[in-house]
Amino acid sequence: MNNKSQARQKIRYRIRKKVSGTSSVPRLSVFRSNVEIYAQLIDDATGVTITGASSLQKDISAQKVAKTAKSKMVGEAIARKAIELGIEKVVFDRSGYIYHGRIKAVAEGAREGGLKF
């Protein structure tokens, strides 16, 4: 591992010490690759992924827009799925990434979709 990924891993562990999800208030975890972005709701009490959304979904990948705009769509998609399951409140886990750009776009999309955190 290089220094950048080691630093992100340390930040990730520090965040996870404080942030934990339950079945009523799950953790909204975000993973960012160079091209795609993934978000999932996780119940840490049972260790189960409740639902997920990514930029690979057909309705999102069909859009020819910038990565930040796709990230916002992913946030809105995860919010839609959460509301259908009766979840309105989540805790946001940025997974060691800086709260900026695509990570911020996912959070804003989820808030606009009706999630509270």
C-alpha positions in Angstrom: 0.0 0.0 0.0 1.2 3.5 -0.7 1.1 6.4 1.7 -2.0 7.9 0.3 -4.1 4.8 0.7 -2.6 4.1 4.1 -3.5 7.6 5.3 -7.1 7.1 4.0 -7.3 3.7 5.8 -6.3 5.3 9.1 -8.9 8.1 8.6 -11.5 5.4 7.7 -10.8 3.5 10.9 -11.0 6.7 13.0 -14.4 7.5 11.5 -15.7 3.9 12.0 -14.8 4.1 15.7 -17.4 6.8 16.1 -20.0 6.0 13.3 -22.1 2.9 13.6 -25.5 2.1 12.1 -28.5 0.2 13.5 -31.6 -1.2 11.8 -33.6 1.9 12.6 -30.7 4.4 11.8 -28.4 2.6 9.3 -25.0 3.8 8.1 -24.8 5.3 4.6 -21.4 4.2 3.4 -19.9 5.6 0.2 -17.2 4.1 -1.9 -15.6 6.0 -4.7 -13.5 4.4 -7.5 -11.8 6.4 -10.3 -14.9 6.1 -12.5 -17.9 4.8 -10.5 -19.4 5.6 -7.1 -21.3 3.2 -4.8 -23.5 3.9 -1.8 -25.1 1.4 0.6 -27.1 1.3 3.8 -25.6 -1.0 6.4 -27.0 -2.3 9.7 -23.8 -2.8 11.8 -25.7 -4.5 14.6 -26.3 -7.5 12.4 -23.7 -6.9 9.8 -26.2 -6.8 6.9 -26.3 -4.5 3.9 -29.9 -3.3 3.7 -29.8 -1.8 0.2 -27.4 -0.2 -2.2 -27.1 2.0 -5.3 -24.4 2.7 -7.7 -23.5 4.6 -10.9 -23.6 1.3 -12.7 -27.4 1.1 -12.5 -29.0 1.2 -15.9 -31.0 4.4 -15.3 -28.0 6.3 -14.0 -25.3 4.9 -16.4 -27.5 5.8 -19.4 -27.2 9.5 -18.5 -24.3 11.1 -20.2 -23.3 13.6 -17.5 -20.3 14.4 -15.4 -19.2 12.1 -12.5 -20.4 14.6 -9.9 -23.9 14.8 -11.4 -24.0 10.9 -11.5 -23.0 10.9 -7.8 -25.9 13.2 -7.0 -28.2 10.7 -8.8 -26.8 7.9 -6.8 -27.6 9.8 -3.6 -31.2 10.4 -4.8 -31.5 6.7 -5.8 -30.3 5.4 -2.3 -32.7 7.9 -0.7 -35.6 6.6 -2.8 -34.8 3.0 -1.8 -34.5 3.9 1.8 -37.8 5.8 1.9 -39.5 2.7 0.3 -38.1 0.6 3.2 -39.3 3.1 5.8 -35.9 4.5 6.6 -35.7 8.3 7.0 -32.7 8.8 9.2 -29.1 7.6 8.5 -25.6 8.3 9.7 -23.2 9.3 6.9 -19.9 7.4 6.5 -17.6 9.2 4.1 -15.1 6.2 4.2 -12.0 8.3 4.7 -12.7 10.5 1.7 -12.7 14.3 2.0 -16.3 15.7 2.2 -15.9 17.4 -1.2 -16.9 16.8 -4.8 -18.5 13.5 -5.5 -18.8 12.5 -1.9 -20.6 15.8 -1.1 -22.8 15.3 -4.2 -24.0 11.9 -2.9 -24.8 13.4 0.5 -26.7 16.3 -1.1 -28.6 14.0 -3.4 -29.6 11.8 -0.4 -30.7 14.9 1.5 -32.8 16.1 -1.4 -34.3 12.6 -1.7 -35.6 12.9 1.9 -33.0 11.3 4.1 -32.0 13.1 7.3 -28.4 13.0 8.7 
